[in-house]
Amino acid sequence: MYVIGLDLGTSALKGLVVDQSGKLVAEATEGYPLSTPQVGFSEQDPNDWLRAADQVLTDLIKQLPELKEQLVGISFSGQMHSLVLLDEANQPLRPAILWNDVRTTAQCQALTAEIGPMVLDHTKNVILEGFTLPKIRWVQENEPEIWQQVKQIQLPKDYLRFWLTGKFHMDYSDAAGTLLLNQDTQEWDQEILEAVNIDPTILPPLVASTAVVGTVKPELAECFGFTQAVQVIAGGADNACAAVGAGIVAPGVGMCSIGTSGVFLRYEDSAAKEYAGKLHLFAHAAEEVAYSMGVTLAAGSSLSWFKDTFAPEASFETLLGEIASVAPGSDGLLFTPYIVGERTPYSDSKIRGSFIGMDIHHRLSHFARSVLEGITFSLKDSQEIMAQATNEGLAKIVSVGGGAKNKEWLQMQANIFNTPITTLTTEQGPGMGAAMLAAVGCNWYPNVASCAADFVTYAGEYLPDPTVVAAYEEVYRRYRMVYPGTKPICDAY
């Protein structure tokens, strides 16, 4: 028997087939375009997601024909926050406004002035451009003729799931990123909906990420050749699914994910923790728990920018090949990765990156190491907020993404975070988390934690070196001085 996890990302949809032992047996990917009709706009045609899903499922069945008889469940991971508006015929009224669309600054400011404290109190998050609520306000103000036709609000993976089942739902982990979910009651927040003029009937029913919400529609089942009912499981937000796939399903465990952006995430027993908006706090895809999360806007993209600008002909392996010869702290050279602004802990769109402390003896290897250190220090900012708010440390951190591909960087993370770092034997990201949710929904396991115990396996461990930890504590203290020192300069532009 098999399950499929479909991960609806920003640039492509990826499908993973997993058997009952947790082994990946097939995968397929199909891309789709991103539209930027104006500066700050980021949109996609939801129908492109459906075409991609059709192609991915077709490709997986070609690779593994026994799926026609032995596929028992499908679940999903999806890009968070992106707004999909449907009409009475359940067709998209406009392109989806994506999570990385930043047109809504004015709406964020107005909403913060109107209902900011209530939103923070009820949803545990502050109002930022990425979230769904300000996108809705933008449509209300700028496309009122569109808003009047809205009969259903969806998020990307939920629209894909509707295509498969004909039924509307939204799971708690994705709903938490809309700023419309009361995370104390785990219900749509009636006070917020009333304040922003949203009819609650256009919001879907809320379900757990492991809930079975239907089966593949007969006409699609016939098209794909399925000979038995294939259960469809709700799924979760991409960060929640990435956490599931990395085994972040128990207290004392965190995750450092370095992709284009960076995420520092930790398991929380509930969404009742109070971070006063300094971190994101969302319902987890695991049952009745939560996760807190800080974001570095330009993590891996800072390293890519550095390579493209100063060593375009070099591979990443060559660029980082000599960083071990540079002492921790890069001989006084500091880098702040604010090249597109910063999210945590500053939420500052104007701040920009900097190299501080350049000296005549610094060479490319010093700059390369300082970039890695600056990215990691920025993620440590999130770790510090968590530690101060909870008075709890982490027993281990699972490193995924680009930061898990270089041994020197992994050891650097262990020393800067002063926490053991481990990696995954095989890293499949949110798609694996989605497949695990399908496995639980199909009753292969009683809960997500027991599934993770079998499906998630760890590779090497990197332990903090007390001497280097002490050195990095001093470097980090100086790193923290750069933001307040450069902010007035950046604000002046």
N, C-alpha and C positions, 0 to 999 in steps of 0.2 A: 504494500500500500504506500501511497505517496501523498504529500501535500505540496502546494505551491505558495511561495511568497512573492507578491508583486510589489516592487518598490517604485513608486511614481515620483521621480526626482525632477529637478529643474530642467535638465537637458535631455534626459532619457528615462525610459521605463525598463527596469531590469526584472527578470523573472528567474527564480531559483526553484528547482525541484529537489525535495529532501525526502529520504526514506525514513522508516521508523527507527533506525539507529542514529539518525541525525546526520547521515552522510549526504553531502551534496552530489547529486547524480546527473544533473543537467542544468544549464543556464543559457539565457538568451537576453539580448538587449536590443532595443529599438529607440532611436533618437527622434527628436521633434524640435521645431524651431522656437526661438524666443524673439518676441517682437518688442522693439523699443521705439514707439512712434514719436515720442518727445523725450527730451532730457529728463531723467528721473523716472520715466515710465518703464514698466516691465510687465509684459502681458503674454498670454498663450491662448490658443484656441483649444477649449476643452475637447473638441472632437478629435484633435490630434492625439490626445491621450487614449481615446477609445481605439483609434486606428493602430496605435502602437501596441496596446494590449492584445488586440486581435492578432497582430503579427507575432508577438512574443509567444502567446499560447500556441499558435500554429507551429512556430519553430520548435517549441518544447515537445510538442506531440510528434513532430517529425523525428526529433532526436530519440525520443522514448515512446514508441507507439503503444506500449502497455499502459500509458496514462489513460487511454480511452476506457480501459476496464478497471484500473487500479487507483486513479486519482480520487481521493475522498474529500479533500478540502482545499479552499483557496482563501488566503487572507492578504492583507495589504499594509504597506507603509506609505506615507505620503508627505510631500512638502507641506509644511505647516502654514496656516494663516491665509493662504491665497483664496481670494473671493470668487465663487462661482454663483451666478444669478440665473435662475431658470424661470421660464414663463409657464403659463397654464398647461402647455403641451409638453412640459419638461424639457424644453430646448434652451440652450444658452442664449441669453439676451444680449450679451456682449462678451468680448474676450475676458478671460479670468485675469484679475489684478493680482500679481504674484507677491510673495512674501518680501522680495527684495525691491519692490516698487517704493519710491520715496516721494511720491507726489503729495503726500498727505500731511506735510508739516503744519500747515495752517489749521487743518482739522484736528490734529493732535493738540495743538496749543489751545484751541477753542474748547475741545472736550475736557482737557485737563482743568481749564478754568471753570467749566460748568459742573463736572461730576468727577474730577480726578480723585478726591479722597474716597468717594463711594466705590469707585472702580478698584482702587487699591485695596480697600477693606474687604470687598466681596470677592474679587478675582485673584488677589495677592500679587498683582502686577501693575506696573505703571503704563500709561498710554504712550506707545511708540509707533513709528511709521509702519513697522513690519506687521503689526497685529491687524486682525480683520475689522474690528469696529471702526477705526478711522477710514478704512477703505469704503465701508458702507456709507459713512457720513459724506465722503467725497462724491459718491454716486448720487446720494440724495440731493446734494447741492448743485452738482454740475450736470447731471443727467436725469432730471426729475421725470422725464417721459419714460425712461428705462425703469426707474424705481417703481413707478406706478404699476408696472406690469409684472413685478416680481411675485412669484408664487412659492418659491423655495430657495433657501440659501444653503449652499453646499460648500464643502472643502474638496480639494482635488480627488483624493482617493475615494471619498464618499460618492462623488459623481461617477467614478469608474465602477464602484460597487453597485450603484443603482443600475448602470448599464447591464451588469451581469444578472441582477436579481429582480429589477423592477420595483425595489423597495427602498425607501429613504430611512437612513439612520446616521448618527454621528457618535463616535466613541468619546469617552471622557477626556482622553489624553489630547485629542485634536481639538475638542470643544474648549479646553482650557486655554488654548491659544487664540481664541476669538475675542476675549474680554467680555463675553456675554454669559459665561458660566460662573455661577456662584460656587466657589470651591469648598465652602463650608457645608452647603446643602447638597452639592452635586446635582443641581437643577439649573435650568435657564433662569437667569436673574430677572425677575419681573420689574424691579425698580429701575434697573439699567435699561431694559427694553422700553419701558414707558418713557424714560427720560430722553431716549434717542429716537422715539417714534418708530419702533420695530414691532410689527404684529407678531406675537409668539407663534401663530399658526404657520408662519413661513419658515420656522426652524424645525429640524427633524427630531424624532425621538432619540433620547440619549441611551446608550448601551455600553456595556463593558467591552474592552478590546477583544476578549476571548469569546464573546457571545456569538452564537450562530444566528444569523439574521435572515437566512433564506437559503435557497439552492439556485444553481445556475438555471436560468430560464429555459424552458423546453426548446425554443427555437435555436438558442445558442448551443445548448447541449447537443442538439442534432447536428448543427454546423460543425462542431468540434469532434463529433463522433463519440461523445461520452455515452456509455451504456448503462450507467447507474447515476443516481442523484449525487451531485457534487455539492457538498455543503459550503456555504460562503460565510466566513467569519469576519467580524467587524474590522479588526486591524487597529493600527495606531499611528500617531504622529511619528515623523522620521526620527527625531531624537529619542523618543521613547522606545521605538523599535530598535534603534542602534544600541540603546542601553540594555534591552533584553538580549540582543544578539551578543553582547559583550559580557553577559552575566551580571549586570548591575541590578541585582534583585534581592539584595540582603543588606542590612546595616553595615556601616563601616567600609563600604566599597564605593570608589569613584571612578570616573572615566575622563581621560584627556584625549580629545579627538582633534586632530590637526588636519584640516582640509584647506580649502580656500579660506574659509574662516576657521576659527578655533572655538571649541566648546570645552568647558570644564564642568563636569556634571557629577552629582552625588545622589545616592539613594536617600529618600526621606520616608519615615514611617507614615507620614500623612501630609496633606496639604495645609495643615494647621500651623506650620512653622511661620514665623513672622520675620521676613527679611526687609520689610519696609520699602520694597521696590528696588532694593540694591541688586537683587538677582531675580531672574525669572523663576517662578515656582509653578509647576504643572502637575496634573494628575499623570501617573505612570500608566504604561500599558499593562504592567503587572497589577494584580488584583488589590484594589483599595489602598494603594500606597501612592507616593509622589516622588518627584525628583526636583532638585534645585539645579540651576544652570546659569553660568556666566558665559559671555561671548566676547571673543576677540575678533573684530571685524576682518582684519587682514593678518591671518596667521600664515598658512602656507603661501598665500599670495604675496606676503612680504618677502619670503625667500625666492619665489619665482620672479618678482620684480627685481630683486637684487641681482640674480643670475642674468636675467635678460638685459639689465642695464650695464653691469660691470664685467660679466664673463659670459657673453652670449654663446660663444663657441664651446664652452665647457659643459660636460655632463654634470648632473648633481653629485655623482660619485667623485668626480675630479674636484669640483668646487669645495666639497666638504672633506676631501681626502687628507688635509693637513691640519684640521682643527684640533686634533689630539695633541699637537705640538704646542698649542697656545694655552697658557694658563687660564684657569677659571677667572672670569672677569675680563678676559680679552685685553689684559694689560692696560686697564683703565678706559677702554672704549665701550660706550653704552649705546644701544640702539633702542628706540621706542617704535613699535610697529603701528603707528597711528596714521598710516599713509592714506587711508580713506575715512579718517575719523575713528572714534572708538565707542564701544557699547558699555562694557563692564571694566571698571566701576564708574566711568565718567559720563556716559551717554552724551558725548560731545561731538557734534558733526563738524565743527570747525577745527578741532585740534589736528595737527599733522605730525608726521614722524620726524625723527631726527637722529643723527649720530652726534654724540657728545663725547668730548675728550680725545679727539683725534690728535695723534702725535706723529712726528716724522718717521718713527721706526715702525709704525703700523703698516702691515701688508694685507694682501687679499685674505689670507687665512684669519687674521684678526677680525676683519670686517665680517667674514662669513660666520665665525663663531659668535660674534656679538649679535648678529641677526637671530641666530638660534636662541641665544640667551634672552634677547629682548622679547621674542615671541613667548618663551616659557615664563618669563617674569610677568608678562601681561596675563597669562592664564593663572599664575600664582595669585594675582590680585583677587580672582574669584575664590580660590581656595582660602585665602585669608578672611574674606567676608564670611564664608561658611563656618570657619573655625571660631571666629569671634562671636557669631550669632548663636552657635550651638554648643560651644565649649567642648566640641568633640573633634577628635582627629580621624584620620582614615587609616585602616589597616593596610590597604593596598589600593593602587590606582591602575586601571587597565588602560594602556596607551594604544590608540588605534589611528589609522590614517597615515599621513606622511611622516608624522613624528615617530612612528613605530618602525620605520624602515632604515634607520641609521643607529648603530649601536652606541656611538658617542653621544648622540642626542638623547637616547633612552637613559644612559647613565647621567647625563646632565639633568634630565627630568627628575630622576631619583634624588639627586643632590639638591636641586632647587626646591622641589616639593617636600624634601626630607621625608619621603614615604617610599616604600618598596613599589617598583614599577614592574608590571608584567605585561606580556603581549599574548595575542591569540594564536593558536596553532594555525588556524585558517580564518582569515578575516573576510566576512561577506557583508558586513554592515547591516543597514536596516532591513534588507531583504531577508536575511537569516532570522532576524527578530520577527518579521511578518510570518515566516514559515513556522516558527515556534508557536506563535499565537494560533495558527491553524492547527498545529498538532494538539494544543490544549483544547481548542474548540471541538476537535474530533474525538476527544476523550482518550487520546493516547497517554495523557498525563493529567493528574488532578489539578495542577496549577502551574504557573509559569516557573516558579522556583525549581520544582522537581524536573521540569523539562530542561531548564538550564543546566542542572547537574549532569545530565546525560549529553546534551547537545554542545555545550561550551567547553572547550579544552584549551588550556593555557600552555604557552611555550616558556621562554626564558624569563628569569627574574633578575632585576637590577636593584641592588641594595644601596642605600645612602652611605657615603663615606663621611664619617663625622668631621674630619678635617676640612673636606671640601664644602660640606654643609655650612660650617662656620664661616668659611670664606665667602660663600654665596649670600649668606645673611647680610654681610656688610655691603656687598655689591647691590643687592636688592634694595637696601636702605637708600643708597645713592640713586638707583633707578627711580624710586618713588619721588625723588626731588625734581625729576625732569619735567613731569606734567605741569605742576604749578609754576615752574620757571619758564616754560615755553607757551603756556596758554595765553598770556597777554600779548605775546608776539603774533600768535596765530589769529587771535580775535581782532587784531588791528588790520588784517587784510580785508 
